[in-house]
Amino acid sequence: MASEPGWVPPEEHTRRANPARVYDYLLGGTDNFLADQDVARALMALEPSSRAIARANRAFLGRAVRFLAGAGIRQFLDIGSGIPTQGNVHEIAQQASPDARVVYADVDPIVIAHSKALLAGRQNAAIVEADLHEPAEILARPDIGRLIDFSQPVGLLLVSVVHFLSDQDDPWRIVASFRDALAPGSYLVLSHGTSEGKPDVIRAVENVYNANVSTSAHARSRAEILRLFDGFTLVDPGLVYIPEWRPDGPGDRPASSGQFGNMAGVAQKP
């Protein structure tokens, strides 16, 4: 975008890349700026599969939501939801059940502005400004409680967001705080950047990203990601590279899934 369009909140600084807009560019979206595009192009130079990784992650989200809807989940809390694109959670969930309720939560004002425009007039879907660092506050929010009944099973979606928490933030404690508030039968859907597979490339990508984007990302080992599922029971096929999680068909599973730099899993609270 050559200029700042009207939907950008006045306080938003568009001359520094941010995670939601870089991801939007990688997905082929247009809600991004030159700073985001420059970072994305630098990432693609280091990791030519960057766009494929973003699209595979988005496809995983869709498959996971369809799985949860098929398992009877009728309420979804999507934290770190990002800029709306095709195949949003409420669209997929409400195809399965028109009464499905979805709350998106994000800290980015551009995400909030876009989501409010998309969801205007909808009774069963909403967006709230919330920070993953503060699980207790999120769980206590009345605007979330209006649609999400935590005494009943919930689909908690943490897709490509936990890797924005540093070790000092203690992501394991934060995810456990949500787990403890969920009713039995709830599900956790999580994907996370991993240092497995191509550690040298991942380190280079991480260095470029963290030097240029407003929020740092932290790739983790499979063992560290697996700890995020403590207290949940992973459903088949467990914690795998994103294209390997229940692909729609043989053509959706590349020969070298380990090149995709993200691991994903879906797990149920007993």
Residue, then its C-alpha position, 0 to 999 in steps of 0.5 A: m500500500a502506497s499510503e495509509p488507508g482509512w481503516v488504520p487507527p491514527e496511533e498505528h505506526t505503519r513504518r515498522a513491520n508487525p506480525a499480522r501484516v507480514y503474515d497477511y502478505l505471505l498469505g497473499g493479502t493486501d492489508n500490509f505496508l512496505a515495511d511488512q513486504d520488505v520483511a516478508r521478502a527477506l524471509m522468503a530469500l532465506e526460506p523460499s517456502s515461507r509463503a507455502i508455510a503460511r498457507a499450510n498453517r492457515a489450511f491446518l486451522g481450517r482442518a482443525v476447526r472442521f474436526l472440532a465442529g465434527a466432534g460437537i464443539r460449538q464455541f471457539l476462542d481464537i486468540g491471536s486471530g490475525i487479519p481476517t482472510q478466507g476461511n475464517v473460524h466463524e465461517i467454517a464453524q457455522q457451516a457445520s452448525p449455524d449456532a456456533r459461537v466464535v470470539y476472536a481476540d487480538v492485541d493488534p489495532i489493525v486486526i481489531a478494525h478489520s475484524k469489527a468490519l467483517l463481523a458487524g451485525r453478527q450475533n454469534a461472532a465477535i472480536v475483542e482486544a486482548d493480550l495473550h500475556e494476560p490469561a486471567e484477564i481474558l478469561a474474566r472478560p464479560d464481552i468474551g463471557r457473553l458468547i463463551d460459556f467456560s462451563q461447557p467444552v470450548g475450542l481454544l485456538l492458539v495458532s501461530v501465536v505462542h511463539f511470540l511469547s518468550d521463555q521469560d513470559d513462560p508460555w507453558r504457564i500461560v497455556a496451562s492457565f487456559r487449560d485449567a479454566l476449560a471444561p472437560g471435553s474442551y480442545l486445544v488447537l496449537s501450531h508453533g514455529t520449530s527449530e527442528g529440521k533446519p536449525d541454521v535456516i530457522r536461526a537466520v529467519e528468526n534473526v531477520y524477523n526479530a530485528n525488523v518486526s514489532t514483536s519477536a518470535h521464538a522457535r522452539s524444539r519439539a519437546e518444548i512445544l509438546r510441553l504446551f500440551d501438558g494436561f491434554t490428550l493429543v488426538d491422532p496423529g499427535l504433534v506433527y509438521i503442519p501438512e501432516w495433521r490430517p491432510d484432506g488428501p494425499g496431494d496435500r501432504p508434501a514429501s518433505s513435511g519437515q521443511f515447513g518449520n511449524m509443528a501442530g497438534v490438536a488435543q482434548k482436555p480429559 
